[in-house]
Amino acid sequence: MQHSRHSKPSRCPHQPPCPTPDRPDREAARTIAWHPEQGWSLLCNGVVLFDDNGQLLPDGRTVPPHHAPRHRVPAAA
Ligand SMILES: [Zn+2]
């Protein structure tokens, strides 16, 4: 098991596993960091999800907002 600091954040501890960033349902991944004051959330699969549903993918691509905003909340225990 390798643990490089450059490894992609694709090793998901969740069951069932979160969708990978290249999946259309990538935003269904668990929220692992939530910054409402800054308007973005970091998902388990490395996607940064903005308040307007725009996304920044781990490979640097951006996805424009594609549907109506909805509130995300930190994953409840
Ligand atoms: Zn996960």
N, CA, C, O and the ligand as a Tripos MOL2 file, in Angstrom:
@<TRIPOS>MOLECULE
protein
  309   307    78     0     0
PROTEIN
NO_CHARGES

@<TRIPOS>ATOM
      1 N           0.8590   -1.1910    0.0000 N.3       1 MET1
      2 CA          0.0000    0.0000    0.0000 C.3       1 MET1
      3 C           0.8890    1.2330    0.0000 C.2       1 MET1
      4 O           1.6530    1.4510    0.9400 O.2       1 MET1
      5 N           0.7930    2.0260   -1.0340 N.am      2 GLN2
      6 CA          1.6370    3.2070   -1.1390 C.3       2 GLN2
      7 C           0.9310    4.4200   -0.5640 C.2       2 GLN2
      8 O          -0.2930    4.5380   -0.6050 O.2       2 GLN2
      9 N           1.7440    5.3140   -0.0280 N.am      3 HIS3
     10 CA          1.1470    6.5280    0.5120 C.3       3 HIS3
     11 C           1.9990    7.7240    0.1290 C.2       3 HIS3
     12 O           2.7660    8.2500    0.9350 O.2       3 HIS3
     13 N           1.8480    8.1330   -1.0990 N.am      4 SER4
     14 CA          2.5970    9.2940   -1.5840 C.3       4 SER4
     15 C           1.7600   10.5420   -1.4100 C.2       4 SER4
     16 O           0.5350   10.5050   -1.5270 O.2       4 SER4
     17 N           2.4330   11.6570   -1.1280 N.am      5 ARG5
     18 CA          1.6610   12.8900   -0.9730 C.3       5 ARG5
     19 C           1.1610   13.3920   -2.3140 C.2       5 ARG5
     20 O           0.3600   14.3240   -2.3820 O.2       5 ARG5
     21 N           1.6380   12.7700   -3.3750 N.am      6 HIS6
     22 CA          1.1460   13.1530   -4.6860 C.3       6 HIS6
     23 C           0.0800   12.2010   -5.1970 C.2       6 HIS6
     24 O          -0.4320   12.3650   -6.3040 O.2       6 HIS6
     25 N          -0.2460   11.2240   -4.4020 N.am      7 SER7
     26 CA         -1.2670   10.2960   -4.8570 C.3       7 SER7
     27 C          -2.6060   11.0030   -4.9490 C.2       7 SER7
     28 O          -2.8990   11.9150   -4.1770 O.2       7 SER7
     29 N          -3.4000   10.5760   -5.8870 N.am      8 LYS8
     30 CA         -4.7220   11.1730   -6.0460 C.3       8 LYS8
     31 C          -5.5910   10.8090   -4.8410 C.2       8 LYS8
     32 O          -5.4640    9.7230   -4.2760 O.2       8 LYS8
     33 N          -6.4650   11.7220   -4.4620 N.am      9 PRO9
     34 CA         -7.3180   11.4480   -3.2960 C.3       9 PRO9
     35 C          -8.4500   10.5130   -3.6630 C.2       9 PRO9
     36 O          -9.6250   10.8230   -3.4650 O.2       9 PRO9
     37 N          -8.0790    9.3680   -4.1990 N.am     10 SER10
     38 CA         -9.1060    8.4590   -4.6850 C.3      10 SER10
     39 C          -9.3170    7.2920   -3.7370 C.2      10 SER10
     40 O         -10.1770    6.4450   -3.9750 O.2      10 SER10
     41 N          -8.5380    7.2430   -2.6670 N.am     11 ARG11
     42 CA         -8.7010    6.1150   -1.7660 C.3      11 ARG11
     43 C          -9.7830    6.4520   -0.7560 C.2      11 ARG11
     44 O          -9.5620    7.1530    0.2310 O.2      11 ARG11
     45 N         -10.9190    5.9420   -1.0360 N.am     12 CYS12
     46 CA        -12.0970    6.3120   -0.2750 C.3      12 CYS12
     47 C         -12.3590    5.3040    0.8360 C.2      12 CYS12
     48 O         -12.4390    4.1020    0.5800 O.2      12 CYS12
     49 N         -12.4910    5.7830    2.0540 N.am     13 PRO13
     50 CA        -12.7170    4.8720    3.1780 C.3      13 PRO13
     51 C         -14.1860    4.5010    3.3650 C.2      13 PRO13
     52 O         -14.5260    3.7000    4.2360 O.2      13 PRO13
     53 N         -15.0300    5.0720    2.5610 N.am     14 HIS14
     54 CA        -16.4590    4.8840    2.7790 C.3      14 HIS14
     55 C         -17.0020    3.6270    2.1200 C.2      14 HIS14
     56 O         -16.4610    3.1300    1.1320 O.2      14 HIS14
     57 N         -18.0780    3.1330    2.6940 N.am     15 GLN15
     58 CA        -18.8170    2.0060    2.1250 C.3      15 GLN15
     59 C         -20.2820    2.3770    2.0640 C.2      15 GLN15
     60 O         -20.8750    2.7000    3.0940 O.2      15 GLN15
     61 N         -20.8780    2.3410    0.8980 N.am     16 PRO16
     62 CA        -20.2440    2.0520   -0.3850 C.3      16 PRO16
     63 C         -19.3030    3.1790   -0.7920 C.2      16 PRO16
     64 O         -19.4690    4.3050   -0.3240 O.2      16 PRO16
     65 N         -18.3220    2.9090   -1.6470 N.am     17 PRO17
     66 CA        -17.3480    3.9230   -2.0190 C.3      17 PRO17
     67 C         -17.9970    5.1160   -2.7070 C.2      17 PRO17
     68 O         -19.0000    4.9780   -3.4060 O.2      17 PRO17
     69 N         -17.4190    6.2670   -2.5000 N.am     18 CYS18
     70 CA        -17.9180    7.4610   -3.1680 C.3      18 CYS18
     71 C         -17.6300    7.3630   -4.6660 C.2      18 CYS18
     72 O         -16.6800    6.6980   -5.0810 O.2      18 CYS18
     73 N         -18.4570    8.0300   -5.4740 N.am     19 PRO19
     74 CA        -18.1950    8.0420   -6.9110 C.3      19 PRO19
     75 C         -16.8660    8.7350   -7.2010 C.2      19 PRO19
     76 O         -16.4950    9.6830   -6.5090 O.2      19 PRO19
     77 N         -16.1670    8.2770   -8.1980 N.am     20 THR20
     78 CA        -14.8980    8.8880   -8.5780 C.3      20 THR20
     79 C         -15.1570   10.1950   -9.3230 C.2      20 THR20
     80 O         -16.2640   10.4280   -9.8090 O.2      20 THR20
     81 N         -14.1230   11.0570   -9.4120 N.am     21 PRO21
     82 CA        -14.3360   12.3870  -10.0000 C.3      21 PRO21
     83 C         -14.7340   12.3520  -11.4620 C.2      21 PRO21
     84 O         -15.2730   13.3300  -11.9800 O.2      21 PRO21
     85 N         -14.4780   11.2460  -12.1320 N.am     22 ASP22
     86 CA        -14.8330   11.1940  -13.5530 C.3      22 ASP22
     87 C         -16.2310   10.6320  -13.7780 C.2      22 ASP22
     88 O         -16.6440   10.3960  -14.9130 O.2      22 ASP22
     89 N         -16.9420   10.4240  -12.6950 N.am     23 ARG23
     90 CA        -18.3170    9.9270  -12.8260 C.3      23 ARG23
     91 C         -19.2780   11.1130  -12.8220 C.2      23 ARG23
     92 O         -19.0230   12.1200  -12.1620 O.2      23 ARG23
     93 N         -20.3830   10.9910  -13.5600 N.am     24 PRO24
     94 CA        -21.3530   12.0940  -13.5820 C.3      24 PRO24
     95 C         -21.9760   12.3640  -12.2180 C.2      24 PRO24
     96 O         -22.4560   13.4680  -11.9610 O.2      24 PRO24
     97 N         -21.9690   11.3750  -11.3580 N.am     25 ASP25
     98 CA        -22.5580   11.5620  -10.0330 C.3      25 ASP25
     99 C         -21.4830   11.8740   -8.9860 C.2      25 ASP25
    100 O         -21.6480   11.5850   -7.8010 O.2      25 ASP25
    101 N         -20.3730   12.4740   -9.4540 N.am     26 ARG26
    102 CA        -19.2420   12.7510   -8.5540 C.3      26 ARG26
    103 C         -19.6360   13.5780   -7.3440 C.2      26 ARG26
    104 O         -19.0380   13.4380   -6.2760 O.2      26 ARG26
    105 N         -20.6290   14.4330   -7.4950 N.am     27 GLU27
    106 CA        -20.9820   15.2940   -6.3730 C.3      27 GLU27
    107 C         -21.7450   14.5570   -5.2790 C.2      27 GLU27
    108 O         -22.0760   15.1360   -4.2450 O.2      27 GLU27
    109 N         -22.0190   13.2920   -5.5100 N.am     28 ALA28
    110 CA        -22.6590   12.4870   -4.4740 C.3      28 ALA28
    111 C         -21.6420   11.9890   -3.4500 C.2      28 ALA28
    112 O         -22.0200   11.3640   -2.4600 O.2      28 ALA28
    113 N         -20.3820   12.2530   -3.6710 N.am     29 ALA29
    114 CA        -19.3510   11.8330   -2.7120 C.3      29 ALA29
    115 C         -19.5560   12.5370   -1.3800 C.2      29 ALA29
    116 O         -20.1760   13.5980   -1.3110 O.2      29 ALA29
    117 N         -19.0280   11.9300   -0.3250 N.am     30 ARG30
    118 CA        -19.1520   12.5160    1.0010 C.3      30 ARG30
    119 C         -18.4150   13.8490    1.0550 C.2      30 ARG30
    120 O         -17.3760   14.0300    0.4200 O.2      30 ARG30
    121 N         -18.9730   14.7710    1.8210 N.am     31 THR31
    122 CA        -18.2890   16.0350    2.0780 C.3      31 THR31
    123 C         -17.2880   15.8250    3.2080 C.2      31 THR31
    124 O         -17.6620   15.3970    4.3010 O.2      31 THR31
    125 N         -16.0170   16.1250    2.9490 N.am     32 ILE32
    126 CA        -15.0100   15.9370    3.9930 C.3      32 ILE32
    127 C         -14.5130   17.2590    4.5480 C.2      32 ILE32
    128 O         -13.8800   17.2910    5.6040 O.2      32 ILE32
    129 N         -14.7940   18.3600    3.8420 N.am     33 ALA33
    130 CA        -14.4560   19.6810    4.3770 C.3      33 ALA33
    131 C         -15.5160   20.6510    3.8720 C.2      33 ALA33
    132 O         -15.8930   20.6310    2.7000 O.2      33 ALA33
    133 N         -15.9780   21.4810    4.7590 N.am     34 TRP34
    134 CA        -17.1090   22.3410    4.4180 C.3      34 TRP34
    135 C         -16.7600   23.7540    4.8470 C.2      34 TRP34
    136 O         -16.4640   23.9930    6.0170 O.2      34 TRP34
    137 N         -16.7930   24.6870    3.9120 N.am     35 HIS35
    138 CA        -16.4280   26.0720    4.2030 C.3      35 HIS35
    139 C         -17.5190   27.0080    3.6930 C.2      35 HIS35
    140 O         -17.3380   27.6970    2.6900 O.2      35 HIS35
    141 N         -18.6510   27.0260    4.3930 N.am     36 PRO36
    142 CA        -19.7820   27.8260    3.9160 C.3      36 PRO36
    143 C         -19.4380   29.2990    3.8080 C.2      36 PRO36
    144 O         -19.9680   30.0010    2.9470 O.2      36 PRO36
    145 N         -18.5510   29.7750    4.6790 N.am     37 GLU37
    146 CA        -18.2040   31.1870    4.6310 C.3      37 GLU37
    147 C         -17.4010   31.5170    3.3780 C.2      37 GLU37
    148 O         -17.3540   32.6680    2.9450 O.2      37 GLU37
    149 N         -16.7720   30.4970    2.8010 N.am     38 GLN38
    150 CA        -16.0220   30.7000    1.5700 C.3      38 GLN38
    151 C         -16.7770   30.1650    0.3630 C.2      38 GLN38
    152 O         -16.3760   30.3810   -0.7810 O.2      38 GLN38
    153 N         -17.8590   29.4740    0.6250 N.am     39 GLY39
    154 CA        -18.7160   29.0390   -0.4630 C.3      39 GLY39
    155 C         -18.2670   27.7900   -1.1930 C.2      39 GLY39
    156 O         -18.5780   27.6140   -2.3700 O.2      39 GLY39
    157 N         -17.5390   26.9220   -0.5090 N.am     40 TRP40
    158 CA        -17.1350   25.6820   -1.1840 C.3      40 TRP40
    159 C         -17.0260   24.5410   -0.2040 C.2      40 TRP40
    160 O         -16.8910   24.7220    1.0060 O.2      40 TRP40
    161 N         -17.0910   23.3530   -0.7810 N.am     41 SER41
    162 CA        -16.9380   22.1320   -0.0050 C.3      41 SER41
    163 C         -15.9550   21.2230   -0.7180 C.2      41 SER41
    164 O         -15.8820   21.2170   -1.9470 O.2      41 SER41
    165 N         -15.2090   20.4650    0.0460 N.am     42 LEU42
    166 CA        -14.3180   19.4670   -0.5330 C.3      42 LEU42
    167 C         -14.9360   18.1000   -0.3510 C.2      42 LEU42
    168 O         -15.2820   17.6990    0.7600 O.2      42 LEU42
    169 N         -15.0700   17.3900   -1.4540 N.am     43 LEU43
    170 CA        -15.6610   16.0600   -1.3800 C.3      43 LEU43
    171 C         -14.5770   15.0070   -1.2440 C.2      43 LEU43
    172 O         -13.4010   15.2450   -1.5210 O.2      43 LEU43
    173 N         -15.0120   13.8450   -0.8110 N.am     44 CYS44
    174 CA        -14.0940   12.7350   -0.5540 C.3      44 CYS44
    175 C         -13.2760   12.3590   -1.7860 C.2      44 CYS44
    176 O         -12.1330   11.9190   -1.6660 O.2      44 CYS44
    177 N         -13.8540   12.5310   -2.9530 N.am     45 ASN45
    178 CA        -13.1610   12.1270   -4.1720 C.3      45 ASN45
    179 C         -12.2540   13.2280   -4.7200 C.2      45 ASN45
    180 O         -11.7150   13.1030   -5.8200 O.2      45 ASN45
    181 N         -12.0860   14.3140   -3.9440 N.am     46 GLY46
    182 CA        -11.1540   15.3670   -4.3430 C.3      46 GLY46
    183 C         -11.8040   16.4970   -5.1130 C.2      46 GLY46
    184 O         -11.1420   17.4810   -5.4420 O.2      46 GLY46
    185 N         -13.0870   16.3760   -5.4050 N.am     47 VAL47
    186 CA        -13.8020   17.4280   -6.1200 C.3      47 VAL47
    187 C         -14.1120   18.5660   -5.1560 C.2      47 VAL47
    188 O         -14.5480   18.3320   -4.0290 O.2      47 VAL47
    189 N         -13.8850   19.8000   -5.6030 N.am     48 VAL48
    190 CA        -14.3110   20.9640   -4.8340 C.3      48 VAL48
    191 C         -15.6380   21.4230   -5.4200 C.2      48 VAL48
    192 O         -15.7550   21.7080   -6.6120 O.2      48 VAL48
    193 N         -16.6250   21.4850   -4.5490 N.am     49 LEU49
    194 CA        -17.9690   21.8350   -4.9820 C.3      49 LEU49
    195 C         -18.3040   23.2190   -4.4490 C.2      49 LEU49
    196 O         -18.2440   23.4620   -3.2440 O.2      49 LEU49
    197 N         -18.6580   24.1220   -5.3550 N.am     50 PHE50
    198 CA        -18.9710   25.4870   -4.9570 C.3      50 PHE50
    199 C         -20.4520   25.6640   -4.6900 C.2      50 PHE50
    200 O         -21.2780   24.8350   -5.0710 O.2      50 PHE50
    201 N         -20.7660   26.7670   -4.0260 N.am     51 ASP51
    202 CA        -22.1470   27.0470   -3.6440 C.3      51 ASP51
    203 C         -23.1150   27.0350   -4.8170 C.2      51 ASP51
    204 O         -24.2730   26.6420   -4.6700 O.2      51 ASP51
    205 N         -22.6450   27.4610   -5.9730 N.am     52 ASP52
    206 CA        -23.5270   27.5250   -7.1340 C.3      52 ASP52
    207 C         -23.5120   26.2230   -7.9310 C.2      52 ASP52
    208 O         -24.0300   26.1540   -9.0450 O.2      52 ASP52
    209 N         -22.8960   25.1720   -7.3260 N.am     53 ASN53
    210 CA        -22.7920   23.8550   -7.9390 C.3      53 ASN53
    211 C         -21.7320   23.7720   -9.0260 C.2      53 ASN53
    212 O         -21.6110   22.7440   -9.6920 O.2      53 ASN53
    213 N         -20.9650   24.8350   -9.2150 N.am     54 GLY54
    214 CA        -19.7890   24.6990  -10.0520 C.3      54 GLY54
    215 C         -18.8180   23.7620   -9.3550 C.2      54 GLY54
    216 O         -18.8460   23.6290   -8.1320 O.2      54 GLY54
    217 N         -17.9650   23.1180  -10.1260 N.am     55 GLN55
    218 CA        -17.0510   22.1390   -9.5400 C.3      55 GLN55
    219 C         -15.6420   22.3470  -10.0680 C.2      55 GLN55
    220 O         -15.4320   22.7440  -11.2140 O.2      55 GLN55
    221 N         -14.6870   22.0660   -9.1960 N.am     56 LEU56
    222 CA        -13.2920   22.0330   -9.5930 C.3      56 LEU56
    223 C         -12.8110   20.6040   -9.3800 C.2      56 LEU56
    224 O         -12.8070   20.0920   -8.2600 O.2      56 LEU56
    225 N         -12.4100   19.9780  -10.4660 N.am     57 LEU57
    226 CA        -12.0350   18.5750  -10.3810 C.3      57 LEU57
    227 C         -10.5770   18.4410   -9.9690 C.2      57 LEU57
    228 O          -9.7930   19.3770  -10.1270 O.2      57 LEU57
    229 N         -10.2150   17.2770   -9.4410 N.am     58 PRO58
    230 CA         -8.8420   17.0710   -8.9570 C.3      58 PRO58
    231 C          -7.8070   17.2320  -10.0640 C.2      58 PRO58
    232 O          -6.6540   17.5490   -9.7740 O.2      58 PRO58
    233 N          -8.1780   17.0270  -11.2950 N.am     59 ASP59
    234 CA         -7.2080   17.1530  -12.3840 C.3      59 ASP59
    235 C          -7.1360   18.5740  -12.9210 C.2      59 ASP59
    236 O          -6.4520   18.8350  -13.9110 O.2      59 ASP59
    237 N          -7.8470   19.5010  -12.2630 N.am     60 GLY60
    238 CA         -7.7570   20.9100  -12.6320 C.3      60 GLY60
    239 C          -8.8740   21.3920  -13.5320 C.2      60 GLY60
    240 O          -9.0100   22.5920  -13.7670 O.2      60 GLY60
    241 N          -9.6770   20.4660  -14.0380 N.am     61 ARG61
    242 CA        -10.8040   20.8850  -14.8700 C.3      61 ARG61
    243 C         -11.8710   21.5450  -14.0120 C.2      61 ARG61
    244 O         -11.9900   21.2730  -12.8170 O.2      61 ARG61
    245 N         -12.6380   22.4080  -14.6400 N.am     62 THR62
    246 CA        -13.7530   23.0130  -13.9290 C.3      62 THR62
    247 C         -15.0470   22.6000  -14.6180 C.2      62 THR62
    248 O         -15.0890   22.3700  -15.8260 O.2      62 THR62
    249 N         -16.0930   22.5160  -13.8160 N.am     63 VAL63
    250 CA        -17.4170   22.1860  -14.3400 C.3      63 VAL63
    251 C         -18.3330   23.3400  -13.9640 C.2      63 VAL63
    252 O         -18.4690   23.6580  -12.7830 O.2      63 VAL63
    253 N         -18.9650   23.9740  -14.9490 N.am     64 PRO64
    254 CA        -19.8620   25.0880  -14.6220 C.3      64 PRO64
    255 C         -21.0950   24.5950  -13.8910 C.2      64 PRO64
    256 O         -21.4340   23.4130  -13.9630 O.2      64 PRO64
    257 N         -21.7700   25.4990  -13.1860 N.am     65 PRO65
    258 CA        -23.0050   25.1120  -12.4940 C.3      65 PRO65
    259 C         -23.9700   24.4800  -13.4830 C.2      65 PRO65
    260 O         -24.1330   24.9730  -14.5990 O.2      65 PRO65
    261 N         -24.5990   23.4090  -13.0840 N.am     66 HIS66
    262 CA        -25.4190   22.6650  -14.0300 C.3      66 HIS66
    263 C         -26.8260   22.4130  -13.5390 C.2      66 HIS66
    264 O         -27.6550   21.8960  -14.2880 O.2      66 HIS66
    265 N         -27.1110   22.7590  -12.3230 N.am     67 HIS67
    266 CA        -28.4940   22.6690  -11.8820 C.3      67 HIS67
    267 C         -28.6940   23.5730  -10.6810 C.2      67 HIS67
    268 O         -27.7430   24.1730  -10.1790 O.2      67 HIS67
    269 N         -29.8950   23.6660  -10.2350 N.am     68 ALA68
    270 CA        -30.2310   24.6090   -9.1870 C.3      68 ALA68
    271 C         -29.4160   24.3440   -7.9220 C.2      68 ALA68
    272 O         -29.1920   23.1960   -7.5380 O.2      68 ALA68
    273 N         -28.9800   25.4230   -7.2860 N.am     69 PRO69
    274 CA        -28.2180   25.2610   -6.0490 C.3      69 PRO69
    275 C         -29.0220   24.5330   -4.9850 C.2      69 PRO69
    276 O         -30.2390   24.6910   -4.8860 O.2      69 PRO69
    277 N         -28.3540   23.7710   -4.2290 N.am     70 ARG70
    278 CA        -28.9860   23.1790   -3.0550 C.3      70 ARG70
    279 C         -27.9450   23.1600   -1.9460 C.2      70 ARG70
    280 O         -26.7390   23.1390   -2.1910 O.2      70 ARG70
    281 N         -28.4350   23.1680   -0.7590 N.am     71 HIS71
    282 CA        -27.5140   23.2330    0.3640 C.3      71 HIS71
    283 C         -26.9000   21.8730    0.6350 C.2      71 HIS71
    284 O         -27.5640   20.8370    0.6220 O.2      71 HIS71
    285 N         -25.6200   21.9280    0.8770 N.am     72 ARG72
    286 CA        -24.9330   20.7250    1.3260 C.3      72 ARG72
    287 C         -24.6390   20.8680    2.7950 C.2      72 ARG72
    288 O         -24.3730   21.9680    3.2800 O.2      72 ARG72
    289 N         -24.6850   19.7980    3.4840 N.am     73 VAL73
    290 CA        -24.3280   19.8320    4.8900 C.3      73 VAL73
    291 C         -23.2240   18.8160    5.1180 C.2      73 VAL73
    292 O         -23.1120   17.8400    4.3760 O.2      73 VAL73
    293 N         -22.4190   19.0340    6.1230 N.am     74 PRO74
    294 CA        -21.3600   18.0630    6.4080 C.3      74 PRO74
    295 C         -21.9680   16.6990    6.6680 C.2      74 PRO74
    296 O         -23.0620   16.5820    7.2200 O.2      74 PRO74
    297 N         -21.2560   15.6920    6.2700 N.am     75 ALA75
    298 CA        -21.7500   14.3350    6.4680 C.3      75 ALA75
    299 C         -22.0080   14.0870    7.9510 C.2      75 ALA75
    300 O         -21.1230   14.2360    8.7930 O.2      75 ALA75
    301 N         -23.1990   13.7190    8.2290 N.am     76 ALA76
    302 CA        -23.5420   13.4310    9.6270 C.3      76 ALA76
    303 C         -22.9870   12.0890   10.0240 C.2      76 ALA76
    304 O         -22.8550   11.1830    9.2020 O.2      76 ALA76
    305 N         -22.6710   11.9760   11.2650 N.am     77 ALA77
    306 CA        -22.0720   10.7210   11.7410 C.3      77 ALA77
    307 C         -23.0880    9.5930   11.6910 C.2      77 ALA77
    308 O         -22.7700    8.4600   12.0520 O.2      77 ALA77
    309 ZN        -15.6020    8.4990    0.3490 Zn       78 ZN78
@<TRIPOS>BOND
     1     1     2 1
     2     2     3 1
     3     3     4 2
     4     3     5 am
     5     5     6 1
     6     6     7 1
     7     7     8 2
     8     7     9 am
     9     9    10 1
    10    10    11 1
    11    11    12 2
    12    11    13 am
    13    13    14 1
    14    14    15 1
    15    15    16 2
    16    15    17 am
    17    17    18 1
    18    18    19 1
    19    19    20 2
    20    19    21 am
    21    21    22 1
    22    22    23 1
    23    23    24 2
    24    23    25 am
    25    25    26 1
    26    26    27 1
    27    27    28 2
    28    27    29 am
    29    29    30 1
    30    30    31 1
    31    31    32 2
    32    31    33 am
    33    33    34 1
    34    34    35 1
    35    35    36 2
    36    35    37 am
    37    37    38 1
    38    38    39 1
    39    39    40 2
    40    39    41 am
    41    41    42 1
    42    42    43 1
    43    43    44 2
    44    43    45 am
    45    45    46 1
    46    46    47 1
    47    47    48 2
    48    47    49 am
    49    49    50 1
    50    50    51 1
    51    51    52 2
    52    51    53 am
    53    53    54 1
    54    54    55 1
    55    55    56 2
    56    55    57 am
    57    57    58 1
    58    58    59 1
    59    59    60 2
    60    59    61 am
    61    61    62 1
    62    62    63 1
    63    63    64 2
    64    63    65 am
    65    65    66 1
    66    66    67 1
    67    67    68 2
    68    67    69 am
    69    69    70 1
    70    70    71 1
    71    71    72 2
    72    71    73 am
    73    73    74 1
    74    74    75 1
    75    75    76 2
    76    75    77 am
    77    77    78 1
    78    78    79 1
    79    79    80 2
    80    79    81 am
    81    81    82 1
    82    82    83 1
    83    83    84 2
    84    83    85 am
    85    85    86 1
    86    86    87 1
    87    87    88 2
    88    87    89 am
    89    89    90 1
    90    90    91 1
    91    91    92 2
    92    91    93 am
    93    93    94 1
    94    94    95 1
    95    95    96 2
    96    95    97 am
    97    97    98 1
    98    98    99 1
    99    99   100 2
   100    99   101 am
   101   101   102 1
   102   102   103 1
   103   103   104 2
   104   103   105 am
   105   105   106 1
   106   106   107 1
   107   107   108 2
   108   107   109 am
   109   109   110 1
   110   110   111 1
   111   111   112 2
   112   111   113 am
   113   113   114 1
   114   114   115 1
   115   115   116 2
   116   115   117 am
   117   117   118 1
   118   118   119 1
   119   119   120 2
   120   119   121 am
   121   121   122 1
   122   122   123 1
   123   123   124 2
   124   123   125 am
   125   125   126 1
   126   126   127 1
   127   127   128 2
   128   127   129 am
   129   129   130 1
   130   130   131 1
   131   131   132 2
   132   131   133 am
   133   133   134 1
   134   134   135 1
   135   135   136 2
   136   135   137 am
   137   137   138 1
   138   138   139 1
   139   139   140 2
   140   139   141 am
   141   141   142 1
   142   142   143 1
   143   143   144 2
   144   143   145 am
   145   145   146 1
   146   146   147 1
   147   147   148 2
   148   147   149 am
   149   149   150 1
   150   150   151 1
   151   151   152 2
   152   151   153 am
   153   153   154 1
   154   154   155 1
   155   155   156 2
   156   155   157 am
   157   157   158 1
   158   158   159 1
   159   159   160 2
   160   159   161 am
   161   161   162 1
   162   162   163 1
   163   163   164 2
   164   163   165 am
   165   165   166 1
   166   166   167 1
   167   167   168 2
   168   167   169 am
   169   169   170 1
   170   170   171 1
   171   171   172 2
   172   171   173 am
   173   173   174 1
   174   174   175 1
   175   175   176 2
   176   175   177 am
   177   177   178 1
   178   178   179 1
   179   179   180 2
   180   179   181 am
   181   181   182 1
   182   182   183 1
   183   183   184 2
   184   183   185 am
   185   185   186 1
   186   186   187 1
   187   187   188 2
   188   187   189 am
   189   189   190 1
   190   190   191 1
   191   191   192 2
   192   191   193 am
   193   193   194 1
   194   194   195 1
   195   195   196 2
   196   195   197 am
   197   197   198 1
   198   198   199 1
   199   199   200 2
   200   199   201 am
   201   201   202 1
   202   202   203 1
   203   203   204 2
   204   203   205 am
   205   205   206 1
   206   206   207 1
   207   207   208 2
   208   207   209 am
   209   209   210 1
   210   210   211 1
   211   211   212 2
   212   211   213 am
   213   213   214 1
   214   214   215 1
   215   215   216 2
   216   215   217 am
   217   217   218 1
   218   218   219 1
   219   219   220 2
   220   219   221 am
   221   221   222 1
   222   222   223 1
   223   223   224 2
   224   223   225 am
   225   225   226 1
   226   226   227 1
   227   227   228 2
   228   227   229 am
   229   229   230 1
   230   230   231 1
   231   231   232 2
   232   231   233 am
   233   233   234 1
   234   234   235 1
   235   235   236 2
   236   235   237 am
   237   237   238 1
   238   238   239 1
   239   239   240 2
   240   239   241 am
   241   241   242 1
   242   242   243 1
   243   243   244 2
   244   243   245 am
   245   245   246 1
   246   246   247 1
   247   247   248 2
   248   247   249 am
   249   249   250 1
   250   250   251 1
   251   251   252 2
   252   251   253 am
   253   253   254 1
   254   254   255 1
   255   255   256 2
   256   255   257 am
   257   257   258 1
   258   258   259 1
   259   259   260 2
   260   259   261 am
   261   261   262 1
   262   262   263 1
   263   263   264 2
   264   263   265 am
   265   265   266 1
   266   266   267 1
   267   267   268 2
   268   267   269 am
   269   269   270 1
   270   270   271 1
   271   271   272 2
   272   271   273 am
   273   273   274 1
   274   274   275 1
   275   275   276 2
   276   275   277 am
   277   277   278 1
   278   278   279 1
   279   279   280 2
   280   279   281 am
   281   281   282 1
   282   282   283 1
   283   283   284 2
   284   283   285 am
   285   285   286 1
   286   286   287 1
   287   287   288 2
   288   287   289 am
   289   289   290 1
   290   290   291 1
   291   291   292 2
   292   291   293 am
   293   293   294 1
   294   294   295 1
   295   295   296 2
   296   295   297 am
   297   297   298 1
   298   298   299 1
   299   299   300 2
   300   299   301 am
   301   301   302 1
   302   302   303 1
   303   303   304 2
   304   303   305 am
   305   305   306 1
   306   306   307 1
   307   307   308 2
@<TRIPOS>SUBSTRUCTURE
     1 MET1         2 RESIDUE 1 A MET
     2 GLN2         6 RESIDUE 1 A GLN
     3 HIS3        10 RESIDUE 1 A HIS
     4 SER4        14 RESIDUE 1 A SER
     5 ARG5        18 RESIDUE 1 A ARG
     6 HIS6        22 RESIDUE 1 A HIS
     7 SER7        26 RESIDUE 1 A SER
     8 LYS8        30 RESIDUE 1 A LYS
     9 PRO9        34 RESIDUE 1 A PRO
    10 SER10       38 RESIDUE 1 A SER
    11 ARG11       42 RESIDUE 1 A ARG
    12 CYS12       46 RESIDUE 1 A CYS
    13 PRO13       50 RESIDUE 1 A PRO
    14 HIS14       54 RESIDUE 1 A HIS
    15 GLN15       58 RESIDUE 1 A GLN
    16 PRO16       62 RESIDUE 1 A PRO
    17 PRO17       66 RESIDUE 1 A PRO
    18 CYS18       70 RESIDUE 1 A CYS
    19 PRO19       74 RESIDUE 1 A PRO
    20 THR20       78 RESIDUE 1 A THR
    21 PRO21       82 RESIDUE 1 A PRO
    22 ASP22       86 RESIDUE 1 A ASP
    23 ARG23       90 RESIDUE 1 A ARG
    24 PRO24       94 RESIDUE 1 A PRO
    25 ASP25       98 RESIDUE 1 A ASP
    26 ARG26      102 RESIDUE 1 A ARG
    27 GLU27      106 RESIDUE 1 A GLU
    28 ALA28      110 RESIDUE 1 A ALA
    29 ALA29      114 RESIDUE 1 A ALA
    30 ARG30      118 RESIDUE 1 A ARG
    31 THR31      122 RESIDUE 1 A THR
    32 ILE32      126 RESIDUE 1 A ILE
    33 ALA33      130 RESIDUE 1 A ALA
    34 TRP34      134 RESIDUE 1 A TRP
    35 HIS35      138 RESIDUE 1 A HIS
    36 PRO36      142 RESIDUE 1 A PRO
    37 GLU37      146 RESIDUE 1 A GLU
    38 GLN38      150 RESIDUE 1 A GLN
    39 GLY39      154 RESIDUE 1 A GLY
    40 TRP40      158 RESIDUE 1 A TRP
    41 SER41      162 RESIDUE 1 A SER
    42 LEU42      166 RESIDUE 1 A LEU
    43 LEU43      170 RESIDUE 1 A LEU
    44 CYS44      174 RESIDUE 1 A CYS
    45 ASN45      178 RESIDUE 1 A ASN
    46 GLY46      182 RESIDUE 1 A GLY
    47 VAL47      186 RESIDUE 1 A VAL
    48 VAL48      190 RESIDUE 1 A VAL
    49 LEU49      194 RESIDUE 1 A LEU
    50 PHE50      198 RESIDUE 1 A PHE
    51 ASP51      202 RESIDUE 1 A ASP
    52 ASP52      206 RESIDUE 1 A ASP
    53 ASN53      210 RESIDUE 1 A ASN
    54 GLY54      214 RESIDUE 1 A GLY
    55 GLN55      218 RESIDUE 1 A GLN
    56 LEU56      222 RESIDUE 1 A LEU
    57 LEU57      226 RESIDUE 1 A LEU
    58 PRO58      230 RESIDUE 1 A PRO
    59 ASP59      234 RESIDUE 1 A ASP
    60 GLY60      238 RESIDUE 1 A GLY
    61 ARG61      242 RESIDUE 1 A ARG
    62 THR62      246 RESIDUE 1 A THR
    63 VAL63      250 RESIDUE 1 A VAL
    64 PRO64      254 RESIDUE 1 A PRO
    65 PRO65      258 RESIDUE 1 A PRO
    66 HIS66      262 RESIDUE 1 A HIS
    67 HIS67      266 RESIDUE 1 A HIS
    68 ALA68      270 RESIDUE 1 A ALA
    69 PRO69      274 RESIDUE 1 A PRO
    70 ARG70      278 RESIDUE 1 A ARG
    71 HIS71      282 RESIDUE 1 A HIS
    72 ARG72      286 RESIDUE 1 A ARG
    73 VAL73      290 RESIDUE 1 A VAL
    74 PRO74      294 RESIDUE 1 A PRO
    75 ALA75      298 RESIDUE 1 A ALA
    76 ALA76      302 RESIDUE 1 A ALA
    77 ALA77      306 RESIDUE 1 A ALA
    78 ZN78       309 GROUP 0 **** ****
